[in-house]
Each structure stands twice: as structure tokens, then as C-alpha cells.
Amino acid sequence: QVQLVESGGGLVQPGGSLRLSCTGSRFIFSGATLSWYRQAPGKEREFVATITTISGSTDYADSVKGRFTISRDNDKNTVYLQMNSLKPEDTAVYYCNALRPATSYWGKGTLVTVSS
């Protein structure tokens, strides 16, 4: 059973922008820390960005700071990743994660390809 569903991936030229979305059930999103990870071909999955549930504090991987912005809409049970100034090295499958006490939920991912 799919718990989280990502969307918004696609092909974009270097320097372009994309916004990823991830939706899930209210149960999963309520009280969860939400994060984005990515996995490039031949590489391990890596952390991209995270946002907490109450304070909305955010943190980013150094490689995306200043270019990516994570946000959440608790009413819509959705987390977003706004990606600007995209680079070829941002090419990867992007995964949404919801971390609740004792349980971690993952989506199936959405592919982002940055190429001219």
C-alpha cells in the first residue's frame, strides 16, 4: 500500500526550476518530520532537506543550500520542494520521507533529470 505519493518531477534544463510535491494521509503527516532524499544513478540515497512539524524548522544538505526550499501545508497533508538553479548533478530520483515515532514512511520517488 502506497503511503506517500511524490509528483512534479521531469526534464528541465540547467538553471531551470521544478517544484516537487508529496502527499499522504493525515495520520502519517500529523506530527511527522518530513524530508526529501535523492538517489542518483549508481550512488547511495542522500539527504536533501527536512522540515519539522511544529516549529517548521528546516535544514538542507550543503549541496542544495540557497537553491532548494522545503515547505509544508499541514491542511493539505503535503510537503513541497522548490528547486531553483538546477544543475546536472541534481539529476536523481527524489523520495519523500515522513518520520513518526518508531515508523518511517517512504514514497516511490519521482525522477528529476537536469539536462540540456
C-alpha positions, 0 to 999 in steps of 0.5 A: 500500500502506497503511503506517500505519493511524490509528483512534479518531477521531469526534464528541465534544463540547467538553471531551470526550476521544478517544484516537487510535491508529496502527499499522504494521509493525515495520520502519517503527516500529523506530527511527522518530520518530513524530508526529501532524499535523492538517489542518483544513478549508481550512488547511495540515497542522500539527504536533501532537506527536512522540515519539522512539524511544529516549529517548521524548522528546516535544514538542507544538505550543503549541496542544495543550500540557497537553491532548494526550499522545503515547505509544508501545508499541514491542511493539505497533508503535503510537503513541497520542494522548490528547486531553483538553479538546477544543475546536472548533478541534481539529476536523481530520483527524489523520495519523500520521507515522513518520520513518526515515532518508531515508523518511517514512511517512504514514497516511490520517488519521482525522477528529476533529470537536469539536462540540456 
